């Protein structure tokens, strides 16, 4: 892994000059700013027992469905289209170094974007009459959740980009995988689908991989080790498949 940090610096530079990165940042900050403002209006109109941060992180899926595709769709697909990937794989670098550098560059930007929303909460704390609106518990749990779940979503984007030369196809595939892991699993978690035997092994497994429930647990201060294990495991599997896809397509080329 001696070339990893060199590749990582290169991938970060690529992200900083890629238009999709700035489109993702503008859309993300604009959307989350609007969400936060709308939540504050709702809290002013109706008194609630929970802090604004709780509802803020419950809506994590809104940016995830477009943020992960925009940050990852160009990582491998565009290099393959331009022919620069074939040159890269012939240099003295390994496939894991290539995949991990692209993954961590996109993941770091993903985390930085989420951390930038701390400014929303700071402004609320600075100007609110009641400083208790800034509850550190949901904030810590919420940012921990988006950081851990982001491993899986970014890995899904890297995997999608490794399968095609088209950024559009990679973006759509990342959206589909992210949608299936969140909305799809939430639909499968409906107990009515497993009647009259709701206690089957499949129902138990589906119950453990409910991403929305994980978000609810984290912002409520319930830290279950099964959630981090899930995100690390799925991310690891997707990155491993990305390495296989990169090797396979490089051999055919």
Secondary structure in CASP SS format (residue, H / E / C, confidence):
PFRMAT SS
TARGET T0000
AUTHOR 0000-0000-0000
METHOD secondary structure of the structure
MODEL  1
X C 1.00
X C 1.00
X C 1.00
X H 1.00
X H 1.00
X H 1.00
X H 1.00
X H 1.00
X H 1.00
X H 1.00
X H 1.00
X H 1.00
X H 1.00
X H 1.00
X H 1.00
X H 1.00
X H 1.00
X C 1.00
X H 1.00
X H 1.00
X H 1.00
X H 1.00
X H 1.00
X H 1.00
X H 1.00
X H 1.00
X H 1.00
X H 1.00
X H 1.00
X H 1.00
X H 1.00
X H 1.00
X H 1.00
X H 1.00
X H 1.00
X H 1.00
X H 1.00
X H 1.00
X H 1.00
X H 1.00
X H 1.00
X H 1.00
X H 1.00
X H 1.00
X H 1.00
X C 1.00
X C 1.00
X C 1.00
X C 1.00
X C 1.00
X C 1.00
X H 1.00
X H 1.00
X H 1.00
X H 1.00
X H 1.00
X H 1.00
X H 1.00
X C 1.00
X C 1.00
X H 1.00
X H 1.00
X H 1.00
X H 1.00
X H 1.00
X H 1.00
X H 1.00
X H 1.00
X H 1.00
X H 1.00
X H 1.00
X H 1.00
X C 1.00
X C 1.00
X C 1.00
X C 1.00
X H 1.00
X H 1.00
X H 1.00
X H 1.00
X H 1.00
X H 1.00
X C 1.00
X H 1.00
X H 1.00
X H 1.00
X H 1.00
X H 1.00
X H 1.00
X C 1.00
X C 1.00
X C 1.00
X C 1.00
X C 1.00
X H 1.00
X H 1.00
X H 1.00
X H 1.00
X H 1.00
X H 1.00
X H 1.00
X H 1.00
X H 1.00
X H 1.00
X H 1.00
X H 1.00
X H 1.00
X H 1.00
X H 1.00
X H 1.00
X H 1.00
X H 1.00
X H 1.00
X H 1.00
X H 1.00
X H 1.00
X C 1.00
X H 1.00
X H 1.00
X H 1.00
X H 1.00
X H 1.00
X H 1.00
X H 1.00
X H 1.00
X H 1.00
X H 1.00
X C 1.00
X C 1.00
X C 1.00
X H 1.00
X H 1.00
X H 1.00
X C 1.00
X C 1.00
X H 1.00
X H 1.00
X H 1.00
X H 1.00
X H 1.00
X H 1.00
X H 1.00
X H 1.00
X H 1.00
X H 1.00
X H 1.00
X H 1.00
X H 1.00
X H 1.00
X H 1.00
X H 1.00
X H 1.00
X H 1.00
X H 1.00
X H 1.00
X H 1.00
X H 1.00
X H 1.00
X H 1.00
X H 1.00
X H 1.00
X H 1.00
X C 1.00
X C 1.00
X C 1.00
X C 1.00
X H 1.00
X H 1.00
X H 1.00
X H 1.00
X H 1.00
X H 1.00
X H 1.00
X H 1.00
X H 1.00
X H 1.00
X H 1.00
X H 1.00
X H 1.00
X H 1.00
X H 1.00
X H 1.00
X H 1.00
X H 1.00
X H 1.00
X H 1.00
X H 1.00
X H 1.00
X C 1.00
X C 1.00
X H 1.00
X H 1.00
X H 1.00
X H 1.00
X C 1.00
X C 1.00
X C 1.00
X C 1.00
X C 1.00
X C 1.00
X H 1.00
X H 1.00
X H 1.00
X H 1.00
X H 1.00
X H 1.00
X H 1.00
X H 1.00
X C 1.00
X C 1.00
X H 1.00
X H 1.00
X H 1.00
X H 1.00
X H 1.00
X H 1.00
X H 1.00
X H 1.00
X H 1.00
X C 1.00
X C 1.00
X C 1.00
X C 1.00
X C 1.00
X H 1.00
X H 1.00
X H 1.00
X H 1.00
X H 1.00
X H 1.00
X H 1.00
X H 1.00
X H 1.00
X H 1.00
X H 1.00
X H 1.00
X H 1.00
X H 1.00
X H 1.00
X H 1.00
X H 1.00
X H 1.00
X H 1.00
X H 1.00
X H 1.00
X H 1.00
X H 1.00
X H 1.00
X H 1.00
X H 1.00
X H 1.00
X H 1.00
X C 1.00
END
